[in-house]
Amino acid sequence: MHINRNKIISILGALALFLSLIEYVIPKPIPFLKIGIANIPIMISLILLTPKETIILICVKSVGASLIGGTIFSWVFLYSISGSLSSGLVMLLLKRVLKESVSMIGLGVAGALCSNLVQIYLATILLGSGAKFIGLPLLISGLITGSIIGHLTNKFISSSKWIRSILLN
Amino acid sequence: MILKPFDVVLVFVSLITITLFFINTLSSDNSISYVKVEVEGKEYLYPLDRDETEVFNGSLGTTTVEIKDGSAAIIDSACTNKTCIQIGEINKNGESSACLPNRVLVTIIGKENSEVDVLAY
């Protein structure tokens, strides 16, 4: 059975938008403190799609989630897309270099760290150097949520029949 | 085994980065200070981390305040005893220098006195 590759992007994109909608509903102690469940489809795409297609998926997720959240014409969108793209690029690079010796846990932790560092750097440019005092809780929570999300993604990949059927093709 | 070898490596790299970030944040904690200059009842505020030289008109004449490399100093004043120039550089929170005859007071103030809440999402 031939599976249309554009279909995979749209399915993962739809999943990412759905999960980011759930993310909005979950109450947050600090505005920027996110669990990052919307990144699960992006991590799945690391093994299903080519790097170019993964970048497209990240753009779909950032623009779509900002449209739903109504933040597309605000600074929040700039934080969102720069964080997502940088973490996506780092995860692509690590996956390409380390191949099978790394699982989604390592990639999730690295991606969360990278996304948070880029957003903190942007915040210090836009809001002044005081902004980095919010950075420490962000980085620590990124380490925890990154590994949890990575573990969930590992589980999902190993048990999903849909993913297995695509990989076998 | 749920962890692969490079997962452990990446978690460690992440921990080290967070520690470095923490140390960096702590060490730069008191660098966001301001120089407050009071001249005959008027107040002026300058960030301590930007090099600047300002001239103020006091009751006798001019007083020159220089901000350089995170320190502030009165380098010239129209007074006769020049005590203010002898005080030299000030850079810690709460330190002050003054030219009393010319009625110029220079104080270093910390960020807690001037922080503005700019985040509102």
Contacts between the chains, C-beta under 8 A, distances in Angstrom:
chain1	res1	chain2	res2	distance
A	31	B	119	8.0
A	31	B	121	4.6
A	76	B	121	7.1
A	94	B	6	7.9
A	94	B	10	7.4
A	98	B	6	4.9
A	100	B	4	7.7
A	101	B	4	5.7
A	101	B	5	5.4
A	101	B	6	4.9
A	102	B	4	5.6
A	102	B	5	7.9
A	102	B	6	4.0
A	102	B	7	6.1
A	102	B	10	7.0
A	103	B	2	7.4
A	103	B	3	7.0
A	103	B	4	4.5
A	103	B	7	5.4
A	105	B	2	7.1
A	105	B	3	6.3
A	105	B	4	7.8
A	105	B	7	4.6
A	105	B	11	7.7
A	106	B	4	6.9
A	106	B	6	5.3
A	106	B	7	3.6
A	106	B	8	7.7
A	106	B	9	7.2
A	106	B	10	3.8
A	106	B	11	6.9
A	107	B	10	7.5
A	109	B	7	7.6
A	109	B	10	5.3
A	109	B	11	5.4
A	109	B	14	5.0
A	110	B	10	4.9
A	110	B	13	7.5
A	110	B	14	6.8
A	113	B	14	4.8
A	113	B	17	6.1
A	113	B	18	7.7
A	117	B	17	7.5
A	117	B	21	7.8
A	127	B	118	6.1
A	127	B	119	7.2
A	128	B	118	7.8
A	129	B	28	7.3
A	129	B	32	6.4
A	130	B	32	6.4
A	130	B	111	7.1
A	130	B	115	6.8
A	132	B	21	7.9
A	132	B	25	5.8
A	133	B	25	6.5
A	135	B	21	6.4
A	135	B	25	6.9
A	136	B	18	7.5
A	136	B	21	6.9
A	136	B	22	5.8
A	136	B	25	6.4
A	139	B	17	7.6
A	139	B	18	4.7
A	139	B	21	6.1
A	140	B	18	6.4
A	143	B	11	7.3
A	143	B	14	5.4
A	143	B	15	7.1
A	143	B	18	6.7
A	146	B	14	7.8
A	147	B	11	7.0
A	150	B	7	7.8
A	151	B	2	6.6
A	154	B	2	6.7
